[in-house]
Amino acid sequence: MKRFLLLCFISFCSFVVLYADSKEVLESKYKTFEEKLEKEEKELLRRIQTLRKELKALKEESAQELDRPKKSEKSTQ
């Protein structure tokens, strides 16, 4: 009976140690993953801002190009 209780105690302790170790590993991986996501999010936000600026510039450029033929048509008429 003592051997059985000792075996149960050792098994329980092993489980607790393995659980604690796996929890630390998972928390570490989660933190690393979270940092990676934050970095990607910042990069995507920067890219969105760049694309918005490019879109605005293209809209202004196309508006100027559309206005030019109208002005030249008016001058010929």
C-alpha positions as CSV (number, residue, x, y, z in Angstrom):
1,M,0.0,0.0,0.0
2,K,2.8,2.4,0.8
3,R,4.4,1.7,-2.6
4,F,1.1,2.4,-4.3
5,L,0.8,5.8,-2.5
6,L,4.4,6.6,-3.2
7,L,3.8,5.8,-6.9
8,C,0.7,8.0,-7.0
9,F,2.5,10.8,-5.3
10,I,5.5,10.6,-7.7
11,S,3.1,10.5,-10.7
12,F,1.2,13.5,-9.4
13,C,4.4,15.5,-8.8
14,S,5.6,14.6,-12.3
15,F,2.3,15.8,-13.8
16,V,2.5,19.1,-11.9
17,V,6.1,19.7,-13.1
18,L,5.2,18.8,-16.7
19,Y,2.1,21.0,-16.5
20,A,4.0,24.0,-15.1
21,D,6.7,23.6,-17.7
22,S,4.3,23.3,-20.6
23,K,2.4,26.3,-19.3
24,E,5.6,28.4,-19.3
25,V,6.4,27.2,-22.8
26,L,3.0,28.1,-24.1
27,E,3.0,31.5,-22.4
28,S,6.4,32.2,-24.0
29,K,5.2,31.2,-27.4
30,Y,2.0,33.2,-27.0
31,K,4.0,36.3,-26.0
32,T,6.3,35.9,-29.0
33,F,3.3,35.4,-31.3
34,E,1.6,38.5,-29.9
35,E,4.8,40.6,-30.4
36,K,5.0,39.3,-34.0
37,L,1.4,40.3,-34.6
38,E,1.9,43.7,-33.2
39,K,4.9,44.2,-35.5
40,E,2.9,43.1,-38.5
41,E,0.0,45.3,-37.5
42,K,2.3,48.4,-37.3
43,E,3.7,47.5,-40.7
44,L,0.3,47.1,-42.3
45,L,-0.9,50.4,-40.8
46,R,2.2,52.1,-42.3
47,R,1.5,50.5,-45.7
48,I,-2.2,51.6,-45.5
49,Q,-1.1,55.2,-44.9
50,T,1.3,55.0,-47.8
51,L,-1.3,53.6,-50.1
52,R,-3.8,56.3,-49.0
53,K,-1.3,59.0,-49.8
54,E,-0.6,57.4,-53.2
55,L,-4.3,57.2,-53.9
56,K,-4.8,60.8,-53.0
57,A,-2.0,61.9,-55.3
58,L,-3.4,59.8,-58.1
59,K,-6.8,61.3,-57.7
60,E,-5.4,64.8,-57.8
61,E,-3.3,63.9,-60.8
62,S,-6.3,62.4,-62.7
63,A,-8.5,65.4,-61.7
64,Q,-5.9,67.8,-63.2
65,E,-5.6,65.7,-66.4
66,L,-9.4,65.7,-66.7
67,D,-9.5,69.5,-66.3
68,R,-6.8,70.1,-68.9
69,P,-8.8,68.8,-71.9
70,K,-11.9,70.7,-70.8
71,K,-9.9,73.9,-70.7
72,S,-8.3,73.3,-74.1
73,E,-11.8,72.4,-75.6
74,K,-13.2,75.7,-74.3
75,S,-10.3,77.7,-75.8
76,T,-10.8,76.1,-79.2
77,Q,-14.5,76.8,-79.2
